[in-house]
Amino acid sequence: MVSPHHVVKIATALSAVALTASVAVAPAYALQDIAIEDAVAQSGSVTADNGVVMQSDDQSDDQTGDQQSQDSMPDNPNAKLPDNVSDEISDDATVISEDLAATPEGEVKNIETGEIVTDPTLVGTKDQQPDPLAKTNGESFIPVSAEDVKNAVADANVQLSKFESNEYGAHWGTYNNSKAFFDYQNNLFVQQAKGVIDVSGWQGDIDWAKAKADGVEGAIIRLGYGEGNNADKKAQRNISECKRLGIPFGIYWYSYADTPALAKEEGTDVVAKLKQFGVNPSDLAYPVYYDLEKWTWEGHQPPTDPNVYNNIVNNWYSALQSAGYKNLGVYSYTSYLQGPLKHVDIYAKTTWVAQYGARMGFDSFPTNSRGWQYTSSGKVDGISGNVDMNAFGNKEYVNGGHWVTKNGQKYWRDSDGSLARSKEIYDPESNAWYWIDSDGTMAHDKDVYLRSNGGKWVRYDSNGHMIKGEDSRYGVWYNFDFTTGAMSKGMTYLSNGNKWVYYDMVTGKMAHGEAYLNFDKEHSGWYLFDNITGARCTGDIFIRSNGGKWVRYDQKTGKMVKGLQKQNGLWYYFDPVTGAMAHGNTWVPQWQAWHYFDSVTGRG
């Protein structure tokens, strides 16, 4: 992918005084927060109601989003411009690194010498795709046209940008009392923003604890590339460490697909590796991204037709979705999105874009949540070398989360812009609790075990609302606590029916008829529950089982009594095995004697 390498210890406030005063002693991450210093110095500033320092209106608009030094590559402020471009490099070639260009015929050439590159680690073989980051030693690079590079070389005497002290001009600040990210003209990109890095095996063994302490709020991890066995060598470690430290993460996969069939294979490989590395849909705070770029691969050509690419994307999506991974997105860079990827359906999936400049050139984000990979040369504690930095967040403020509907399914988007997964959520508008499944969809007509409050089973109705009180379903009755929603188990008093009932200790089903209970010492024995209402029966009742018998159920506990019993000053005897009330002459073990009990009433 346009490589992953930068994060930010993100400042939460931006003021001209503070920025100017701190430049000399600021840590590496803070350089991303001083974007408008020069503009403020020259033209003054105003502070908006939200507290963000804004440029005055007389700031010149002739400064484009490509603010960079005179000796850097177009779209890549940290890549050095070559001293010259060989005549062997045609204008329609694509520059893919500081040193290399790919011709329309698929050859890779040295920019300055024009010599053809045959190193398989850079161009692959006809049967083996190369690691896309090998050509840049793990650095991210946005491919640009050779014509633009030639023009940049010719115009290398152009004055440096006003924003050379800040590289890009894009910067962090605050908006609506939340962390935010702006372009060089202080146009809001996202609020409720998170500083996110994207990484691969090229970053080596990352000290994720240090990275988190240095401000990393999320990570997009390379899982691999192409189809076959091209797993990223550090993917497992990076995933495990993010899980261990509670760092929200997503996944990306670099595509070499030139046909829909190959995209299907790539998708199948992604699913296999997600499962191999223990990544469940519920683990993903950020999507699984399909990384689409203009690639180089010996003997193969990337698609140029947006319709072909759309079929490629759809096939990849299908493979992931059928396996339960529905939090998906497309990643690319602006120029490619405006070329081979220029398709309305691809745009509808594109939520993460690389743009190494002062402003975001892609303006067709389909969702409120989005990400901008704004640099490839970030510095973070715990990572040696550079790392890609990104700002993820919401364009419009999300107040406490909200519902979104897609393909007839309801999803809950949290206040940070991420889709909820495998969690309870409370919607104040409907005054109801809901469960969001691992695929992000709202559960309905479903029983779910929640670990909250010591663990409990709850049920959600057809509207997704957590059920409270009695519920008839599957031909039986259940009950759910009016406060917690916990499914009732065991003997339960229902105040609305003024009755005691019993709910199975495993299934929660209401008992009807005779039932032997053995869930604790107090309730070990036979009981009788009304066949219609489920109400626990007490008193003397004729039971037709075993040829018919009168039995007695204790007035307080409802348990069938056995043996010698005294009630209202009169004696009764109940068989110690069957509970049948004695009539006539009966041996009473307690008395060691025969005794007569009335043949009708059982009184002795």
Sequence and secondary structure as in RCSB ss.txt:
>XXXX:A:sequence
MVSPHHVVKIATALSAVALTASVAVAPAYALQDIAIEDAVAQSGSVTADNGVVMQSDDQSDDQTGDQQSQDSMPD
NPNAKLPDNVSDEISDDATVISEDLAATPEGEVKNIETGEIVTDPTLVGTKDQQPDPLAKTNGESFIPVSAEDVK
NAVADANVQLSKFESNEYGAHWGTYNNSKAFFDYQNNLFVQQAKGVIDVSGWQGDIDWAKAKADGVEGAIIRLGY
GEGNNADKKAQRNISECKRLGIPFGIYWYSYADTPALAKEEGTDVVAKLKQFGVNPSDLAYPVYYDLEKWTWEGH
QPPTDPNVYNNIVNNWYSALQSAGYKNLGVYSYTSYLQGPLKHVDIYAKTTWVAQYGARMGFDSFPTNSRGWQYT
SSGKVDGISGNVDMNAFGNKEYVNGGHWVTKNGQKYWRDSDGSLARSKEIYDPESNAWYWIDSDGTMAHDKDVYL
RSNGGKWVRYDSNGHMIKGEDSRYGVWYNFDFTTGAMSKGMTYLSNGNKWVYYDMVTGKMAHGEAYLNFDKEHSG
WYLFDNITGARCTGDIFIRSNGGKWVRYDQKTGKMVKGLQKQNGLWYYFDPVTGAMAHGNTWVPQWQAWHYFDSV
TGRG
>XXXX:A:secstr
    B      S   HHHHHHHTTT  GGGGGG TTHHHHHHH EEE TTS EEE TTS S   S    TTEETT
EEEEE  S   TTS TT EE SSSEEE TTS EEETTT  B   HHHH BTTB   TTGGGTT     EEHHHHH
HHHHTTTS   TTGGGTTS EEEEETTEEEEE TT  EEEEEEEEEEEE GGG S  HHHHHHTT  EEEEEEEE
SSSS B TTHHHHHHHHHHHT  EEEEEE   SSHHHHHHHHHHHHHHHHHTT  GGG SS EEEE     BTTB
     HHHHHHHHHHHHHHHHHTT   EEEEEEHHHHTTTT  HHHHTTEEEEE  SSS       SSEEEEEEE
EEE  TT SS EEEEEEEESS  SS EEEEETTEEEEE TTS B  SEEEEETTTTEEEEE TTSBB  SEEEEE
 GGG EEEEE TTS B  EEEEETTEEEEE TTT  B  EEEEETTTTEEEEE TTT  B  EEEEE SSSTT E
EEEE TTT  B  EEEEE GGG EEEEE TTT  B  EEEEETTEEEEE TTT  B  EEEEETTTTEEEEE TT
T   
